[in-house]
Amino acid sequence: MDILLTALGNVVTPMALVTLLLGTLAGITIGSLPGLSSTMGVALCIPITFNMPPDLALILLGAVYVSSVYGGSITAILLRTPGTDASIATALDGYPLSMAGRGGEALGMATIASLFGGLFSVVVLIAIAPPLSHIALAFGPQEYTVLAIFGLVTIIGVASDRPFKGILSAAIGLVLASVGLDMFTGTQRFTFGFSELFEGVPLLPVLIGLFSVSQAFNLCIPKEGGVLTSKSQPLKGRRLPPWLDVRRCLRTMMRSSVIGSVVGILPGAGTSIASFISYSEARRHSPTPERFGKGELEGVAASESANNAVTGGTLIPTLTLGIPGNAVTAVFVGGLTIHGMIPGPSLFTQHAETTYTLIMSLLLANVLFALLGLWLCRYLVVVTKIPGAVLGPMILIFSVIGTYALRNEVFDVWLAVIFGVIGYFMERWRYPAAPLVIALILGPILEVNFRRSMQISHWDLTTFFTRPISLTLCLLVVLAVAYPLWGQWRRSVKP
C-alpha cells in the first residue's frame, strides 16, 4: 500500500499529468485514424522517451496504449471504419446506431464501457497478476488450438441470421490465412511469386480494405439519380445513453471485462478475439438476440468493455514474466529495456516504485480518456453530417496513408483497394465481412498450434482430451455450439 500511495503521488505531479494528457490525446487520435494501430502508436513514441525519466516514459507509453484502443471505437461507430481491429465488433452495432441518429448515445456507451473494462483490468493487474500469469504458462499448443476453435465458433453468433454466408466468408478467411511460407517446411503457399506475401496476407490492408475503403466506395458511388449523399441521419443530440440502457448493460460489461482480462493474459490472443467472444456471449445471453447487428447498445458495450479490459491483462505476463501478451506489449518490452528495466520479478522488487507508477497512471489514463471522449462527443458526431462526396475521399486518403505507413509498401495499398472492392460487393450481396477477418486472425494460430500438437502426440487426437485445461476448453466449444442450436430448437417448437 505504501508503494501504491508513493506511485500515486508520482502520477499527480504537474509534469506527469501533462505527459498523461498528451499521451491520452495522442492515443485517441492514433486509435481513431484507420491504419494507425496501438502498436504503431507505442512504437512511434519510444524514440521520444529516450531522454525522459523512466517513470514519465512509461506513463506516456501506457497512456497511448489504453487510449488508442478506445479511440478505435470513434470512427468504427461514426463511419464504420474501425481505427484498430479491436473495434471491428463495435462497428457491427455502433454504425447502425449512428445511421439511426443515435451516434452520440453509441459513443457515450462506448466511453462508459471502455472506462469500465479498463479500470477492471487495472484492478486485476494490481491484485492477481502473479497467480493468473502462472495459469497462462500452463497453456500449450493443445490449449491454443482449442482456443482458436472457440474463437471461430463465435462466427456462429456474428452471422447467425445468415449462417451459410457467414461460414463461406470464414472459409475464405481461412484460405487467406494459409498464404505465405509454411513455418514447418519453408514451402511457399499461394504467394504467386510476390515476396510481400511470404509472411502471409497482412491483416491491416485487409482490415482497411474491407471496412474502410469499401465504405469510401459506398459513399462515393452515385446513387438514385447520381446524387452523392451521405447515409447519415439527423442526430438526437444525446451524448450519453439513458440510465436504463446503461443499467441494462452492466451485467454484459462485467462479463465482457472478465473475458477481456482473461484473454489478455493469454499471450498472443489479442483484443479482437476478446471483443468477438464477448460480443457473441452478449448476444447469446440477450433476450433479444435478433437486435444485434442492427443497432444494439449492448453489442457496443460488450465489445468495448472487452477490448479495453485486454490492456491490463496483457501487461500481466509482460511485467511479471517478460512474456508479451500481444504485439503492443512486445513493443512495450522494448521501451522497458531501453531504460534498463528487464521485465520479470525484478520489476516488482528493484523497480517497484516505477512499475507501480505505470500501473497507477493506467487508472488515471482510463478516467482521462473517458472525460475527453464525453467532452468531444458533441464535436465528433458532426462527422456523420459530412456529405458522402467529401467524406468518402477523406476516408480513402486516410486509408491509403495508414496502409502505406505500415511497411512502406505500395503493394499493401493495392491490396487494400482490392479488398475494398471485395468488401463493397460483399456488403451489396449481404455477405458478412467479420467472419473473414476472424478466420484470417485465428487461422495461423490454429494451424501452427494444431500441427505442433500433432507432432508432440504423434498424431493422436486424444491429446486434446487428456489435458485438463484443453478438455475444459473443448467442453466450452461444445456448449458454445450447442446452446444457440438448443435455443433455436426451443423457439421453433413453441406454439
N, C-alpha and C positions, 0 to 999 in steps of 0.2 A: 504493500500500500504506500509506503514511503517513496518507493521508486516511481509509482504511478503519479503521486502528487508532484514530485520533482519534475517528471516528464510533462505534466500538465502546465506547470509553471514555465517550462521552456517553450511550450507551444504558444502561450499567450503573450510572449514578448512582442514588441512592435515589429521587429524585423521578421520574426517567424510568421506573424499574422499577414504581413504584406506578401511574403513568399507564398503563403497558403492561398491568399486571394488571387494572386497572379497565376498560380498553378491551377486553381479551380477554373478560372476564366479560360485559360489555355486549353484545359481538358475538355470543357463543354464545347468550345469551338472546334477542336480537333475531332471529337466524337461525332459532332453533327455533320461534318463535311464528309461526303461519300469518299471512301478510299483511304482517308487518314485514320488508321486504326489506333487503338490504345497502345499497341506495341510500337507503332511508328512514333506516336507522341512521346512515350517514355524514352525511346531511343534518341529522338531529336533533342531531348532535354539533358541527356547525360553529359554532352560536352560543356553545357552551360554550368554544370555543377563542379567542374574540375577544381576551381579556385574557391569553392564555397565550403564553409564548415560542414562536417558530416551530418549534423542534425538538420540544418537548413536544406542540404542537398536531398536528404531522404524525405523531408516534408514536401519539397517541390515534386519529386517523382511520385510520391504517394497521392498527392492531390490531383496530378494529371491522370493517374491511373483510374481512381474511383470516379472522377467527374467525367472522364471521356466515355466510360460505359454508360452513364446516364445520358450524355449528350447525344448518343446514337438514337435515342428514342424521339428526339425532336423532329428530325427530318423523316423518320420512319412513320410518325403519326401524321405530319402535315403534308408530306409529299410521297409517301410510300417508297421512300428512298432511305433504307437503313444506313446510318453512318458506320455501323460495325455489324458483324454477323451476329452479335449478341441481341440485336434489336429486330431480327427478321420476324420472330413470332409476335413482337409488339405491333408490327405493321399489319398483321392479319386482322386485328380488330381496331387498332388506332386509326388507320386511314379511313375505313368506312365511317367511323365516328366523326372524323374531320369533314368528310363529304356530307354528312348529315348536319353540319353546322355545329358540332359539339367538339371541335378541336381543342378549345380551352379546357373543357372537362377532361378530355383524354390526356392532355398534357399535365393537368393537375393530378389525375390519378397516377400517371407515370411517375411524377415527382414524389408523391406520398409513398408509393410502393418502393421506389428506388431508395428513399430515405430509410424506410422500414427494413428492407433487405440489407442495406449497407450497414446500419447500426447493429443489426442482429449478427452479421458476420464478424464485426469487430469484437463484439462481446464474446463470441465463440473463440476468436483468436486469442483473446486475453485469458479466457477461463480454461479451455480444454485443448489447447494446442498439442502438448506432448502426447496424451493418450490417443487422440484421433490420428496423429501422424504415424503412430505405430501401427494402427489398423491399416492405413494406406500402404504401409510397407509390405503387408501380407498379401497384397494383390499381385498375382502373377499373370501369365498370358491367358490362362483359362478364365480368370475373372474379367479381364479386359475384353475377351471375346464375347462373353455373355453380356457384359455391359453395353458393348456396341450393338448387339442384337436387340437389347432392351431399348436402346435409342432408336433403332429402326422401327420397332413396334409402335413408337409414337406417331409414325406416319398414319397409322390406322385412325388415330384421333384427329390429326390435322386434316385428313382427306376423307372423313367418314361419309360425307354426303356424296362424294364421287370416288368410291374406293378403287375401281378399275383404273381410272385415270391417275389416281394417286400412286398406285402400285407401278404403273407404266412409267410415270415420271421418276419414281425412285429407282427403277431398273436402269433408266438412262444414266442416273447419277452414279450408280454402282459401276456401270461400264466406263464412265469418265474417270472414276476413281482408280481404275486398273491401268490407266495410261501412264507411261514412264518406264524407268528402268526397274526390272524386278530386283528387289532388295536381296534376294537369296541367290539368284543366278547371274544377275547383271545383264539379262536379256532385255532388249528394247521391246516395248509393247505399245502398239498403236501410236508411235511417235511420228510416223511418216517422214522421218529424216529431220524433223525440227529439233534442234538442240535445246530450244526453250522448253520443250515438253519432257526432257529427261527426268526432271524431278516431279513429274506429274502435271496435271492441269492445275494451274494456280487458282486458288479459291477466290481471291479478290476480284480479278477480272470477271469471273463467272457471276459472283455476287453483284457486282456493279452492273454488269450487263443485264441480268435477269430482273433486277429490282430498280435500277436507276435509268439505264439507257432505254429500256423498254418503256418506262414511264415517260421519258422525254419524247420518244416517238409517239406515244399515245396522245400527248398534249399537242404535238406539232402537226400531226396529220390532220388535214381539213376534214371537218365533219358537218353534215347537214347543210349543204349549200356552200361549203368551202370556208365557213367562218371558223377562225382559230379561237377557241374559247377554253377557259379552264373549267374543270368539273366542280369547282368549289361552290359551296352553298353559303348563304349568309350565316354568320356565327351568332350564337345566342348571347355571347359576351361573358359567360361564366368562366372564371379562372380555376375554380375548384368544383369537383362533383358534389352533389348533395350528400349530407351526412349519412343518410340512409344507405346510399350506394357504397360509401366508404366502410360503414359498419358491416354491410353485407360481404365485403371483400376481405375483411380482417382475417378470417379463417384461411382463405386462399393465400393471403400474403404470408401468414405464419408457416403454412405447409410449404409454400414455394421457397421461403427463406431457408428452411431446414434442408430442402432438396438442393438448393444452390450452394449452401455451405458444405454439405457432404460431397457433392460433385466437385466443388472447388478443391477439396483436399486431395482428390484422386489426380495424380499427375497426368496432364495431357487431356483431361476430359473436356474442359473449356466451357465458356459461358453459353455458347449456342446449344450444347447438349442439355445443360441445366434449364435453359429457357424453354426448349421444346418439351422436355419431360414434365416440367411444371405446368406448361400450357395444356398438355394432354391430361394431366391429373386434374387440373381445374375443370376441364371440360367433362371428364368422367364423373366428377363429384357434383357437377352442377345439375339442378333440377330442370334447367332449360338449355341442354347442350346444343340445340339447334340454333341458338342465337350466336354461338361462337363463330367467328369469321365474318359476321355481318354487322359488327359494331357492338361488342360486349365489353363493358368496363372491366369485368372480372378477368377477361383474357389479357388486357393490358396490365392489370395488377399482378397476375401470375407471372408473366414474362419478365417484367421489370424488377419485381422483388427477387426473383431467382437470379437473374444475371448480375445484379448488384451484390447479392449475397455471395456470389462466387469470388468477389475481390478479396474479402478477408480470408475465405477458405484457401485460396491459392497461396497465400502468404504463410500458412501453417507449415506445410512441408518445406517451403523455401527457407524460412527463417530458422526452423528447428533442426532440419536435416540437410539443408543445402540442395534439396530436390525441387526444381522449379515446377510449380503447378501448371503453368501454361507458358506461352511464348512471351507474354508481358513480364512475368516474374523471372523468366530466363534473362531478359534484358536487365531486370531489376538486380539480379545477382551481379551483373557487370558493374552496375552503379555502386553496389556494396564493396566489391573488391577494389575498385578504384580508390576508395577511401580507407583501405586496409582492414576492412571488416569481412572476415571469412564466414559465410553462412554456416550455421551449426550451433551446437550448445554454447560456444563462446560468446555468441551474440547476447545471450541472457545472463552471462557472468561478467566477462571483461568489458563488454559494450552495452550493459543492461540499460543504462540511462538513455543512450542514443536510440536503442531499439524500441524502448517504451515511448520515447518521444515520437517516433514514427507512428506507433500504434495509436497514441492519443491524438496525433494530428489527423489520422484517418477518421476518427469520430467527428472532429470539427469540420473536416472536408466534406463529409456527408451532409452535415447540417448546412454548411455554406452553399453547396451546390443546390440544395433544396430551396433555400431562401432566394438565391439568384434565379433559379428556374421559375419559381412562382412570380417573382417580380418581372421577369422577362416575358411571361406568358402573354401579357397584353400586346406586346410588340411582335412576338413570334407568330401569333395567329393571323397576323396581317399577310403572312406568306401565302395563305390559301386564297387571298383575293387577287393575287397577281395573275393577269391573263395568261393563258396557255402559250400564246405566241411569244411571250417574254420568258415565262418560267421554264418551258421545255428546253430552249437553247442554254439557259443558265445551268440547268441540271446536267445537260450534255457536256458543257465546258468543264464543270467541276468533276464530272465522272472521268473525263479524259485526263485531266490533270492528276487526279488521285490514282488512276490506274497506271499512268506513266511513272509517277513518283515512286512506286513500289520497287521496281527493278530497273528503271530507266530503259525499258524495252518497248519499242513501237509494236512488237508482236503482241504484247499484253493489251494494247489499245485496240488492235484489230480483233482480238479475242473477245473483248468486252462488247464491241459493236456487233459481232456475230451472235453472241448470247443475248444481246439486246433485241435483235431481230427474232431470235428463237423465243425469248420471253414475251415479245409483243404478240406473236401468234399463239403461244400457249395461253395467254390471257383471253384472246379472242375466242379460242376453242375450248376455254374453261378447263385447261389442264393446270393443276396447282404447281407452282414453282418451288414451294417449300420442301416437298419430299425429295426433289432432285438435289437441293442443297444439303439436306440432312444426310442423304446417302453419299454425297461427294465427301462430306466431312468424316463420316463414320466408316466409309469403305476401306481406306488404308489401315485404320485401327483394327477393323475386323479381320482383314486379310493377314496382316503381319502377325497378330496375336493368335489367330487360328492355326496358322502354319507352324508357329513356334510350339503351340500346344500339341500339335500332332507329332512334331519331331521329338518332343520330350516324352510323349506317351507311346511312341511307335505306332501311331495311327489307331489308337484305342479311344473311341469316342466316349467311353465311360469316364474318362478323366474329368469331364465337366460335372460329374455327379458324385465324385469321390472326395472332393474338397468342400468343406463346409460353406465357405463364402460363395463359391461358384454355384453350389447346389441351391443356396438361398436365392441368388440372382436368377437361376433357372426357374424357380418357383414364382418369382415376381414376373418373369416374362410370360409364364403360363397364365397367371392371374390377369396381367395386362391385356392379353389376347382374349381370355375367356369372359372377363367382366363386361366389355361392351357387347359381345355377342349374346351373352345372357340377358343384358338389358334390352337389346333389340328383340330377342325372342319373347321376353315378357310383354313388351309393348305390342308385339304382333298378335299375341293370344288374348289380349284384353278385349272384352266385348265393346 
